Amino acid sequence: MPKSLTEIAIKAAKPPTSGTTTLWDASLPNFGCRISPKGTKSFIVLVASGRRQAIGRFPILSLAQARHQAKRILAAKTLGKIALPSIAVEDALAIFFADSEKRHKFRTARDYRRLLRRHLANLMDSELDVITTRDIAHITDRMRDTPSETAHALVAIKIFFNWCVRRGYMAANPCERLTAPKSSPRERVLTDAELKAVYRHAEAFPYPFGAIVRLLILTGQRRGEIGLMQWKWIDVDNQTITFPAQATKNNRSHTFPIGDMASQVLSDLPRMGEYVFPAARETRNGVPVRVVNGWSNLKTRFDRSVDGVAPWTLHDLRRTFATNLAALGTPIHVTEKLLNHVSGTVSGVAAIYNRHAYMDEMRTAIFNWEKRVAEIVAQT
């Protein structure tokens, strides 16, 4: 038989590893105590399907006080004397994520989930209509040392709040006037010594991140596109990979050649389901159904055990690839074709009428680049 909620039970409750959990009170339906992963315990009362009203935090508010307040709220609701409160941030996010997965690319939906879960963590129990510009500014101010992450986070937060406004969950976007800090374009290119250190370390680093790093070096492709790769996109016989339009940043399908080194990296990988780099913890009947994630943690672990490399990002490998191709004499339009750049030397009307795939030229560039990588890695 369900038991009434007690302060002893609330004190003893352990925070969940992810998401939130709720201890419901059997003696007062729709009243309970929510516990966040950080251990915050807040009393709530459900006033409608999917809508809850926060009462206060434990132990600032005692169980008896919270139960008394919940009774008053439920009684007022029954008598029709109160308007339903705004939806809570966490509840709105759950709906937003489900909607985003239907409307956006997998990578976009995944990035929204990561950014919003991370940066709105302290507002999860708040009602949408009480969030102010100051609340969001406080979040972005703490990120002043990472302007790129600040910009990405603010974009995601604005998109979420605009979605809430359109749904009628809130009257206005509280961060509409906020702007992201300006950041200078990165120019980081790894030196030969750094490239050797990263590549050699990647050869010994556990699957899947070590293989991903090597492929990023050898192909110059975007992190997200390599991470999303499926086995059916790889033509082993012709040594090409084709990213469909829905998997690329610019919504254009992209076929590019790979060399012997990249082919060997791929042939050495285990095959588990449709994805080349599946998420180990997300499976259905033992088959992975999601791609690798947790890039930040993987990169941190990688950097912790590699020596002689100044701070770098995975995207720096793409810039290093392009810079080295230029040094090897590769024409700029061939490099842009390999990188799948839209606004390149062959663009606009010229791109529409110029259907030459430059496959032979790209193969030559990749052959020269892999030869150069092999020389760098072999250096003593």
Buried (B, 14 or more C-beta within 10 A) or exposed (E): EEEEBEEEBBEEBEBEEEEBBEBBBEEBEBBBBBBBBEEBBBBBBBBEEEBBBBBBBBEEBBBEBBBEBBEEBBEEBEEEEBEEBBBBBBBBBBBBBEEBBEEBBBBBBBBBBBBBBEBBBBBBBBBBBBBEBEBBBEBBEEBEEEBBBBBBBBBBBBBBBBBBBEBEBBEEBBBEEBEBBEEEEEEBBBEBEBBBBBBEBBEEBEEBBBBBBBBBBBBBBBBBBBBBBBBEBBEEEEBBBEBBEEBBBEEEEBBBBBBBBBBEBBEEBEEBBBBBBBBEEEBEEEEBEBBBBEBEEBBEBBEEEBEEBEEBEBBBBBBBBBBBBEEBEBBBBBBBBBBBBBEBBBBEEEBEEEEEEBBEBBBBBBEBBBBBBEEBBEEE
